[in-house]
Amino acid sequence: MSMRVVIGIMAFCVAMTGLFLGNMFTVMMIGEINRKRPDENQVSYFGFTFPKMLRIFAEYRSLYPDGNVHFYALAAVAVAIIGLVSVAVCLRIIG
């Protein structure tokens, strides 16, 4: 196996870890938001569309101004994007 393939596999693992953590932090934010909402007005854990994500992040920041989970979610997604770009470079898709 060449060094390019090994680095590509490691970058893919980093990307998948970042995506998993980003999803877990988002689920944590939904749980925190649902604690403050009545039962009939809860945020669903299913269906992650972009407008819903923006609403979750905005509501979490308004309910928990000192909370850091949204920073962790954004950092995990940034790590995932860096990992995916690294995989694309290793596969010679870009660069």
N, C-alpha and C positions, 0 to 999 in steps of 0.2 A: 504494500500500500504506500502510495506517495504521501509526502508531508501535506500536500494540498488537500487530499481526501481526509486525512486525520483532522486537520484544522477545520475543514468543512463539517465533519461529524460533530466535533466539539462545539462549533458555532451553532449548529442546529440544536444541540442539547441546551445550550444557553438560551436560545430563542424560545424553545418550548417551555423552559423553566420560567422565563420572563412572562410568557403568556399565561401560564398556569397561575403564577403569583398575582398578576394583574387581575385575573378573573376572581381569585379568592379575595383580594382586597375590595373589589367591587361588591361581591356578595356580603362582605363584612359591612360595607357602607349601607347597603340595602337593609341589613338587619338592624343597624343603628337607627336608620330613618324610620323603620317600621315600629320600633319601640315607642317613638313619640307620636305615631299616628293612631287613630282609632281603627278597630278591626275591619270596618267596612271600607276603609280608604287606604289600604296598604299597597305598597309597591310590589309588583310581581317579581319573582326571582328568574322568570323565564323571558326570553326575548330581549336581546341586547341590541337595540337600534341606536343610532347616533343621537337623535333627539332625546331618547330616554336616558342615555348616558349623561348628556349635558344637564338634564333635569336632576339626576341623582347627584352629580357633583355639586351643582348649585345648591340643592337642598341640604346636602351634607355640610357644606361650608356655612350655610346660614344657621343650621341647628347646632353645629359643633365648630365654632370659630377657632378653638384651640386644638381641634382634632388633626391628626397627621395622616390618617389612612389614605386620604386622597393624594397626598404627596407620594406615598408608597406605591399606590396604584399607577400613578404617572411614571414614576421611576422604573417600575417593573415593565411597563409597556415600552419605555425608551430602551431598556436593556434588550427586550425582544426585537425591536426594530434594528438595533445595532447587530444583533445576532443574525437576523435574516439578511441584512445587507452583506454581512461577512460570508454567509452561505452563498449568496449570489456572486460575490467576488471569487470565491473558491470554485464555483461551477463555471466561471468565466462568462456569466450572463452580463455582468457589468464589470468595467475596469479592465 
